[in-house]
């Protein structure tokens, strides 16, 4: 496997983990401070968003072969 792909996958895992920890912490804090508004809380991941890393495995080495056509 290419080292850059492995590094990108690891980077994405770390970003997602950091965002999840932050989201849980802020949601707990919001629930403790304002329980009546906690249901409507919307979270913005900001710099912990992994959206820019989506699709890193969609290259020619990861494509599946199409099934053969029945004759």
Biopython code that builds the backbone (N, CA, C, O; Angstrom):
import numpy as np
from Bio.PDB.StructureBuilder import StructureBuilder

atoms = [
    (1, "UNK", "N", (0.838, -1.171, 0.000)),
    (1, "UNK", "CA", (0.000, 0.000, 0.000)),
    (1, "UNK", "C", (0.887, 1.239, 0.000)),
    (1, "UNK", "O", (1.953, 1.259, 0.615)),
    (2, "UNK", "N", (0.444, 2.228, -0.672)),
    (2, "UNK", "CA", (1.184, 3.475, -0.774)),
    (2, "UNK", "C", (1.233, 4.164, 0.594)),
    (2, "UNK", "O", (0.224, 4.220, 1.296)),
    (3, "UNK", "N", (2.389, 4.679, 0.965)),
    (3, "UNK", "CA", (2.541, 5.318, 2.268)),
    (3, "UNK", "C", (1.689, 6.578, 2.390)),
    (3, "UNK", "O", (1.202, 6.886, 3.478)),
    (4, "UNK", "N", (1.502, 7.305, 1.301)),
    (4, "UNK", "CA", (0.700, 8.526, 1.391)),
    (4, "UNK", "C", (-0.756, 8.194, 1.678)),
    (4, "UNK", "O", (-1.413, 8.914, 2.430)),
    (5, "UNK", "N", (-1.272, 7.118, 1.094)),
    (5, "UNK", "CA", (-2.650, 6.714, 1.379)),
    (5, "UNK", "C", (-2.802, 6.336, 2.845)),
    (5, "UNK", "O", (-3.766, 6.723, 3.504)),
    (6, "UNK", "N", (-1.842, 5.581, 3.338)),
    (6, "UNK", "CA", (-1.887, 5.161, 4.737)),
    (6, "UNK", "C", (-1.860, 6.374, 5.661)),
    (6, "UNK", "O", (-2.601, 6.434, 6.642)),
    (7, "UNK", "N", (-1.003, 7.338, 5.341)),
    (7, "UNK", "CA", (-0.910, 8.546, 6.157)),
    (7, "UNK", "C", (-2.196, 9.359, 6.093)),
    (7, "UNK", "O", (-2.628, 9.906, 7.107)),
    (8, "UNK", "N", (-2.814, 9.447, 4.919)),
    (8, "UNK", "CA", (-4.072, 10.172, 4.787)),
    (8, "UNK", "C", (-5.184, 9.494, 5.573)),
    (8, "UNK", "O", (-5.996, 10.168, 6.207)),
    (9, "UNK", "N", (-5.228, 8.172, 5.536)),
    (9, "UNK", "CA", (-6.237, 7.444, 6.304)),
    (9, "UNK", "C", (-6.047, 7.667, 7.805)),
    (9, "UNK", "O", (-7.016, 7.878, 8.534)),
    (10, "UNK", "N", (-4.809, 7.619, 8.255)),
    (10, "UNK", "CA", (-4.526, 7.850, 9.672)),
    (10, "UNK", "C", (-4.895, 9.276, 10.062)),
    (10, "UNK", "O", (-5.460, 9.505, 11.132)),
    (11, "UNK", "N", (-4.579, 10.223, 9.204)),
    (11, "UNK", "CA", (-4.918, 11.619, 9.469)),
    (11, "UNK", "C", (-6.435, 11.788, 9.572)),
    (11, "UNK", "O", (-6.918, 12.494, 10.457)),
    (12, "UNK", "N", (-7.181, 11.153, 8.686)),
    (12, "UNK", "CA", (-8.632, 11.239, 8.733)),
    (12, "UNK", "C", (-9.173, 10.632, 10.029)),
    (12, "UNK", "O", (-10.076, 11.201, 10.642)),
    (13, "UNK", "N", (-8.633, 9.483, 10.455)),
    (13, "UNK", "CA", (-9.058, 8.870, 11.716)),
    (13, "UNK", "C", (-8.835, 9.816, 12.893)),
    (13, "UNK", "O", (-9.705, 9.964, 13.752)),
    (14, "UNK", "N", (-7.665, 10.455, 12.928)),
    (14, "UNK", "CA", (-7.342, 11.365, 14.025)),
    (14, "UNK", "C", (-8.258, 12.581, 14.028)),
    (14, "UNK", "O", (-8.691, 13.026, 15.091)),
    (15, "UNK", "N", (-8.557, 13.123, 12.856)),
    (15, "UNK", "CA", (-9.450, 14.278, 12.753)),
    (15, "UNK", "C", (-10.845, 13.901, 13.214)),
    (15, "UNK", "O", (-11.474, 14.647, 13.963)),
    (16, "UNK", "N", (-11.336, 12.747, 12.772)),
    (16, "UNK", "CA", (-12.674, 12.310, 13.166)),
    (16, "UNK", "C", (-12.751, 12.059, 14.666)),
    (16, "UNK", "O", (-13.751, 12.396, 15.301)),
    (17, "UNK", "N", (-11.703, 11.467, 15.238)),
    (17, "UNK", "CA", (-11.684, 11.205, 16.673)),
    (17, "UNK", "C", (-11.696, 12.516, 17.462)),
    (17, "UNK", "O", (-12.430, 12.642, 18.442)),
    (18, "UNK", "N", (-10.889, 13.488, 17.041)),
    (18, "UNK", "CA", (-10.832, 14.776, 17.738)),
    (18, "UNK", "C", (-12.173, 15.496, 17.632)),
    (18, "UNK", "O", (-12.626, 16.095, 18.607)),
    (19, "UNK", "N", (-12.806, 15.447, 16.479)),
    (19, "UNK", "CA", (-14.107, 16.090, 16.310)),
    (19, "UNK", "C", (-15.176, 15.429, 17.154)),
    (19, "UNK", "O", (-16.028, 16.111, 17.724)),
    (20, "UNK", "N", (-15.142, 14.107, 17.241)),
    (20, "UNK", "CA", (-16.119, 13.385, 18.046)),
    (20, "UNK", "C", (-15.969, 13.691, 19.525)),
    (20, "UNK", "O", (-16.963, 13.880, 20.226)),
    (21, "UNK", "N", (-14.736, 13.742, 20.000)),
    (21, "UNK", "CA", (-14.487, 14.076, 21.405)),
    (21, "UNK", "C", (-14.977, 15.480, 21.717)),
    (21, "UNK", "O", (-15.623, 15.713, 22.738)),
    (22, "UNK", "N", (-14.666, 16.403, 20.833)),
    (22, "UNK", "CA", (-15.074, 17.803, 21.036)),
    (22, "UNK", "C", (-16.597, 17.914, 21.018)),
    (22, "UNK", "O", (-17.182, 18.603, 21.853)),
    (23, "UNK", "N", (-17.239, 17.236, 20.063)),
    (23, "UNK", "CA", (-18.695, 17.284, 19.962)),
    (23, "UNK", "C", (-19.351, 16.733, 21.224)),
    (23, "UNK", "O", (-20.284, 17.338, 21.751)),
    (24, "UNK", "N", (-18.872, 15.589, 21.713)),
    (24, "UNK", "CA", (-19.444, 15.009, 22.932)),
    (24, "UNK", "C", (-19.267, 15.934, 24.126)),
    (24, "UNK", "O", (-20.187, 16.102, 24.926)),
    (25, "UNK", "N", (-18.084, 16.536, 24.247)),
    (25, "UNK", "CA", (-17.819, 17.433, 25.363)),
    (25, "UNK", "C", (-18.742, 18.646, 25.322)),
    (25, "UNK", "O", (-19.313, 19.027, 26.344)),
    (26, "UNK", "N", (-18.892, 19.259, 24.141)),
    (26, "UNK", "CA", (-19.737, 20.438, 24.032)),
    (26, "UNK", "C", (-21.219, 20.100, 24.221)),
    (26, "UNK", "O", (-21.966, 20.894, 24.793)),
    (27, "UNK", "N", (-21.643, 18.940, 23.750)),
    (27, "UNK", "CA", (-23.041, 18.559, 23.945)),
    (27, "UNK", "C", (-23.336, 18.287, 25.421)),
    (27, "UNK", "O", (-24.405, 18.651, 25.910)),
    (28, "UNK", "N", (-22.406, 17.655, 26.134)),
    (28, "UNK", "CA", (-22.582, 17.443, 27.573)),
    (28, "UNK", "C", (-22.641, 18.773, 28.306)),
    (28, "UNK", "O", (-23.466, 18.965, 29.199)),
    (29, "UNK", "N", (-21.756, 19.691, 27.920)),
    (29, "UNK", "CA", (-21.721, 21.002, 28.554)),
    (29, "UNK", "C", (-23.027, 21.749, 28.294)),
    (29, "UNK", "O", (-23.578, 22.368, 29.205)),
    (30, "UNK", "N", (-23.520, 21.697, 27.070)),
    (30, "UNK", "CA", (-24.780, 22.353, 26.740)),
    (30, "UNK", "C", (-25.952, 21.754, 27.488)),
    (30, "UNK", "O", (-26.864, 22.472, 27.899)),
    (31, "UNK", "N", (-25.934, 20.442, 27.668)),
    (31, "UNK", "CA", (-27.002, 19.777, 28.410)),
    (31, "UNK", "C", (-26.983, 20.192, 29.880)),
    (31, "UNK", "O", (-28.040, 20.370, 30.486)),
    (32, "UNK", "N", (-25.803, 20.343, 30.449)),
    (32, "UNK", "CA", (-25.697, 20.748, 31.853)),
    (32, "UNK", "C", (-26.112, 22.203, 32.048)),
    (32, "UNK", "O", (-26.752, 22.540, 33.044)),
    (33, "UNK", "N", (-25.745, 23.075, 31.090)),
    (33, "UNK", "CA", (-26.032, 24.500, 31.250)),
    (33, "UNK", "C", (-27.463, 24.865, 30.862)),
    (33, "UNK", "O", (-28.126, 25.622, 31.571)),
    (34, "UNK", "N", (-27.941, 24.325, 29.729)),
    (34, "UNK", "CA", (-29.273, 24.677, 29.222)),
    (34, "UNK", "C", (-29.999, 23.415, 28.761)),
    (34, "UNK", "O", (-30.056, 23.160, 27.558)),
    (35, "UNK", "N", (-30.549, 22.628, 29.661)),
    (35, "UNK", "CA", (-31.179, 21.360, 29.275)),
    (35, "UNK", "C", (-32.379, 21.533, 28.347)),
    (35, "UNK", "O", (-32.641, 20.657, 27.522)),
    (36, "UNK", "N", (-33.109, 22.633, 28.459)),
    (36, "UNK", "CA", (-34.289, 22.828, 27.604)),
    (36, "UNK", "C", (-33.912, 23.123, 26.155)),
    (36, "UNK", "O", (-34.713, 22.872, 25.254)),
    (37, "UNK", "N", (-32.722, 23.644, 25.911)),
    (37, "UNK", "CA", (-32.277, 23.966, 24.554)),
    (37, "UNK", "C", (-31.349, 22.894, 23.977)),
    (37, "UNK", "O", (-30.939, 23.005, 22.821)),
    (38, "UNK", "N", (-31.016, 21.881, 24.735)),
    (38, "UNK", "CA", (-30.038, 20.881, 24.309)),
    (38, "UNK", "C", (-30.521, 20.079, 23.112)),
    (38, "UNK", "O", (-29.699, 19.598, 22.332)),
    (39, "UNK", "N", (-31.814, 19.921, 22.945)),
    (39, "UNK", "CA", (-32.355, 19.132, 21.833)),
    (39, "UNK", "C", (-32.060, 19.804, 20.497)),
    (39, "UNK", "O", (-31.831, 19.124, 19.497)),
    (40, "UNK", "N", (-32.064, 21.118, 20.474)),
    (40, "UNK", "CA", (-31.908, 21.873, 19.233)),
    (40, "UNK", "C", (-30.463, 22.244, 18.926)),
    (40, "UNK", "O", (-30.221, 23.046, 18.025)),
    (41, "UNK", "N", (-29.511, 21.692, 19.638)),
    (41, "UNK", "CA", (-28.111, 22.035, 19.446)),
    (41, "UNK", "C", (-27.605, 21.517, 18.101)),
    (41, "UNK", "O", (-27.786, 20.347, 17.762)),
    (42, "UNK", "N", (-26.974, 22.404, 17.351)),
    (42, "UNK", "CA", (-26.355, 22.048, 16.068)),
    (42, "UNK", "C", (-24.855, 22.224, 16.242)),
    (42, "UNK", "O", (-24.400, 23.241, 16.765)),
    (43, "UNK", "N", (-24.090, 21.236, 15.803)),
    (43, "UNK", "CA", (-22.649, 21.276, 16.011)),
    (43, "UNK", "C", (-21.933, 21.521, 14.694)),
    (43, "UNK", "O", (-22.248, 20.894, 13.683)),
    (44, "UNK", "N", (-20.972, 22.431, 14.708)),
    (44, "UNK", "CA", (-20.126, 22.713, 13.552)),
    (44, "UNK", "C", (-18.729, 22.168, 13.857)),
    (44, "UNK", "O", (-18.091, 22.599, 14.817)),
    (45, "UNK", "N", (-18.260, 21.234, 13.052)),
    (45, "UNK", "CA", (-16.973, 20.594, 13.317)),
    (45, "UNK", "C", (-15.793, 21.519, 13.037)),
    (45, "UNK", "O", (-14.715, 21.312, 13.594)),
    (46, "UNK", "N", (-15.964, 22.519, 12.200)),
    (46, "UNK", "CA", (-14.899, 23.490, 11.948)),
    (46, "UNK", "C", (-13.636, 22.843, 11.420)),
    (46, "UNK", "O", (-13.664, 22.163, 10.394)),
    (47, "UNK", "N", (-12.529, 23.050, 12.112)),
    (47, "UNK", "CA", (-11.250, 22.499, 11.638)),
    (47, "UNK", "C", (-11.166, 20.994, 11.821)),
    (47, "UNK", "O", (-10.252, 20.359, 11.294)),
    (48, "UNK", "N", (-12.115, 20.405, 12.570)),
    (48, "UNK", "CA", (-12.129, 18.962, 12.770)),
    (48, "UNK", "C", (-13.005, 18.251, 11.747)),
    (48, "UNK", "O", (-13.341, 17.082, 11.937)),
    (49, "UNK", "N", (-13.377, 18.920, 10.685)),
    (49, "UNK", "CA", (-14.186, 18.309, 9.642)),
    (49, "UNK", "C", (-13.295, 17.449, 8.744)),
    (49, "UNK", "O", (-12.223, 17.881, 8.323)),
    (50, "UNK", "N", (-13.746, 16.242, 8.460)),
    (50, "UNK", "CA", (-12.959, 15.346, 7.604)),
    (50, "UNK", "C", (-13.548, 15.278, 6.200)),
    (50, "UNK", "O", (-13.187, 14.390, 5.427)),
    (51, "UNK", "N", (-14.435, 16.186, 5.860)),
    (51, "UNK", "CA", (-15.091, 16.156, 4.552)),
    (51, "UNK", "C", (-14.088, 16.299, 3.410)),
    (51, "UNK", "O", (-14.280, 15.722, 2.340)),
    (52, "UNK", "N", (-13.038, 17.053, 3.629)),
    (52, "UNK", "CA", (-12.051, 17.250, 2.552)),
    (52, "UNK", "C", (-11.258, 15.985, 2.261)),
    (52, "UNK", "O", (-10.628, 15.879, 1.208)),
    (53, "UNK", "N", (-11.280, 15.031, 3.170)),
    (53, "UNK", "CA", (-10.552, 13.779, 2.980)),
    (53, "UNK", "C", (-11.430, 12.658, 2.447)),
    (53, "UNK", "O", (-10.939, 11.554, 2.212)),
    (54, "UNK", "N", (-12.709, 12.915, 2.255)),
    (54, "UNK", "CA", (-13.594, 11.878, 1.729)),
    (54, "UNK", "C", (-13.203, 11.518, 0.303)),
    (54, "UNK", "O", (-12.824, 12.389, -0.480)),
    (55, "UNK", "N", (-13.292, 10.256, -0.027)),
    (55, "UNK", "CA", (-13.002, 9.799, -1.379)),
    (55, "UNK", "C", (-11.530, 9.585, -1.664)),
    (55, "UNK", "O", (-11.144, 9.504, -2.830)),
    (56, "UNK", "N", (-10.690, 9.490, -0.637)),
    (56, "UNK", "CA", (-9.260, 9.315, -0.901)),
    (56, "UNK", "C", (-8.950, 7.929, -1.439)),
    (56, "UNK", "O", (-7.874, 7.709, -1.995)),
    (57, "UNK", "N", (-9.879, 6.989, -1.282)),
    (57, "UNK", "CA", (-9.645, 5.632, -1.762)),
    (57, "UNK", "C", (-10.288, 5.364, -3.117)),
    (57, "UNK", "O", (-10.310, 4.221, -3.571)),
    (58, "UNK", "N", (-10.797, 6.366, -3.749)),
    (58, "UNK", "CA", (-11.466, 6.157, -5.042)),
    (58, "UNK", "C", (-10.481, 6.393, -6.184)),
    (58, "UNK", "O", (-10.572, 7.384, -6.909)),
    (59, "UNK", "N", (-9.568, 5.491, -6.325)),
    (59, "UNK", "CA", (-8.641, 5.547, -7.444)),
    (59, "UNK", "C", (-8.676, 4.207, -8.165)),
    (59, "UNK", "O", (-9.440, 3.319, -7.787)),
    (60, "UNK", "N", (-7.870, 4.058, -9.183)),
    (60, "UNK", "CA", (-7.923, 2.864, -10.021)),
    (60, "UNK", "C", (-7.528, 1.593, -9.275)),
    (60, "UNK", "O", (-7.932, 0.501, -9.674)),
    (61, "UNK", "N", (-6.755, 1.710, -8.215)),
    (61, "UNK", "CA", (-6.346, 0.505, -7.489)),
    (61, "UNK", "C", (-7.449, -0.028, -6.596)),
    (61, "UNK", "O", (-7.372, -1.177, -6.161)),
    (62, "UNK", "N", (-8.481, 0.770, -6.304)),
    (62, "UNK", "CA", (-9.547, 0.363, -5.407)),
    (62, "UNK", "C", (-10.865, 0.111, -6.134)),
    (62, "UNK", "O", (-11.865, -0.187, -5.482)),
    (63, "UNK", "N", (-10.899, 0.220, -7.443)),
    (63, "UNK", "CA", (-12.121, 0.034, -8.212)),
    (63, "UNK", "C", (-12.437, -1.450, -8.359)),
    (63, "UNK", "O", (-11.548, -2.264, -8.609)),
    (64, "UNK", "N", (-13.701, -1.787, -8.202)),
    (64, "UNK", "CA", (-14.116, -3.180, -8.393)),
    (64, "UNK", "C", (-14.390, -3.416, -9.866)),
    (64, "UNK", "O", (-14.799, -2.516, -10.599)),
    (65, "UNK", "N", (-14.154, -4.651, -10.275)),
    (65, "UNK", "CA", (-14.442, -5.043, -11.647)),
    (65, "UNK", "C", (-15.948, -5.194, -11.819)),
    (65, "UNK", "O", (-16.636, -5.658, -10.910)),
    (66, "UNK", "N", (-16.452, -4.809, -12.967)),
    (66, "UNK", "CA", (-17.878, -4.989, -13.257)),
    (66, "UNK", "C", (-18.135, -6.478, -13.482)),
    (66, "UNK", "O", (-17.298, -7.164, -14.068)),
    (67, "UNK", "N", (-19.296, -6.994, -13.020)),
    (67, "UNK", "CA", (-19.584, -8.411, -13.238)),
    (67, "UNK", "C", (-19.746, -8.699, -14.727)),
    (67, "UNK", "O", (-20.221, -7.845, -15.477)),
    (68, "UNK", "N", (-19.357, -9.893, -15.158)),
    (68, "UNK", "CA", (-19.469, -10.228, -16.599)),
    (68, "UNK", "C", (-20.936, -10.300, -17.018)),
    (68, "UNK", "O", (-21.797, -10.744, -16.259)),
    (69, "UNK", "N", (-21.187, -9.861, -18.213)),
    (69, "UNK", "CA", (-22.544, -9.881, -18.795)),
    (69, "UNK", "C", (-22.947, -11.313, -19.131)),
    (69, "UNK", "O", (-22.167, -12.044, -19.742)),
    (70, "UNK", "N", (-24.157, -11.726, -18.742)),
    (70, "UNK", "CA", (-24.603, -13.081, -19.140)),
    (70, "UNK", "C", (-24.846, -13.141, -20.642)),
    (70, "UNK", "O", (-25.346, -12.186, -21.235)),
    (71, "UNK", "N", (-24.493, -14.254, -21.247)),
    (71, "UNK", "CA", (-24.614, -14.383, -22.712)),
    (71, "UNK", "C", (-25.927, -14.962, -23.150)),
    (71, "UNK", "O", (-26.161, -15.125, -24.347)),
]
sb = StructureBuilder()
sb.init_structure("model")
sb.init_model(0)
sb.init_chain("A")
sb.init_seg("    ")
for serial, (resi, resn, name, xyz) in enumerate(atoms, 1):
    if name == "N":
        sb.init_residue(resn, " ", resi, " ")
    sb.init_atom(name, np.array(xyz, "f"), 0.0, 1.0, " ", f" {name:<3s}", serial, name[0])
structure = sb.get_structure()
